[in-house]
Amino acid sequence: MTSPDYHPWVCRLAIVTACAALVLTIPMGAQVTTTGAGMAFPDWPTSDGHNMFLYPWLQSAGDKFLEHGHRLAGSLVGMLSIALAFVTWKLESRRWVRFLGLAVLGTVIFQGILGGKRVLLDARGLALLHGVFASWTFALMISAALVTSRGWISPPAPPANWSRSWKWSALTTTLLVAVQYFLGAVVRHRGTVIYEHAGFAFLVLLAALWTAYGAVSSGTGWLRRPAVLLTVAAVLQIALGLVTYVVKFGLGETVVTQGSLLQVTIRTSHVLLGMLVWSTAVVCTLRTWRIDALVQDRQARPAGVTVPEFQRSLTMPGGLG
């Protein structure tokens, strides 16, 4: 399994695509849901009959400003995804990474269609699916940025005390976060499973602590840093979730002002931090499995054979490298 070449511009474009989604599309989408602006326009892909790129967005206000801004941000991410798929296919030698670039583009297109059908059918169920699918689309973007990075191609040496249980703990944590994200989407769009969502948050925190324990025990900073960040983000998310409950449903003498700046800000921040928890869990899992693959290579290598010699002797294509 020879090491692939590092193409910095592929990695940079993957990072820009993910950042555009995190900074523009996801926050605007969260605000659209929080303020109920999803049906500001009855048509799609046009906006009040205007071509999407010719609509006088800066002259609009309120729900129309938010919804059309979300559409423009999604279009920008779509263009970046097209560029990412192209450069990945042209430059990457790893076949599975080339298909990952296509998968990012495919999910972005499908996400846009979901959003459009939600408007045309005025279907709140599709709005929920649109929100949940956004997390998986973003996970693919994060994965593309990670596997094209220098750190992935030239990872640190695997620790001598490696335990295969660590990769399963990371995967379990990611799956639990996925369930928690779905429950959060149901709370936002349906107003149900509130207490299930709150209780499950502590299960996610325990899993994050389990993952962090393994990462710290490995002594590998490449694993430790995202695992610690995941734990801290999970703690902050629980605290922010409590505040979100108060500003949305009230508590004691606290009066809820629907659509207030405070409510929109807190609820949107809760969504963004949830996306950070989710994406960090994905990074932890991918990095842990990458190190585990290196450990398996080391154990399979014949005694007295150096790493480069062993890698040259392998003829199997693909793999995580």
Secondary structure, 3 states (H helix, E strand, C coil): CCCCCCCHHHHHHHHHHHHHHHHHHHHHHHHHHHHCCCCCCCCCCCECCECCCCCCHHHCCHHHHHHHHHHHHHHHHHHHHHHHHHHHHHHCCCHHHHHHHHHHHHHHHHHHHHHHHHHHHCCHHHHHHHHHHHHHHHHHHHHHHHHCCHHHHCCCCCCCCCCCHHHHHHHHHHHHHHHHHHHHHHHHHHCCCHHHHHHHHHHHHHHHHHHHHHHHHHCCHHHHHHHHHHHHHHHHHHHHHHHHHHHHHCCCCCCCCCCCHHHHHHHHHHHHHHHHHHHHHHHHHHHHHHHHHHHHHHHHCCCCCCHHHHHHHCCCCCCCC
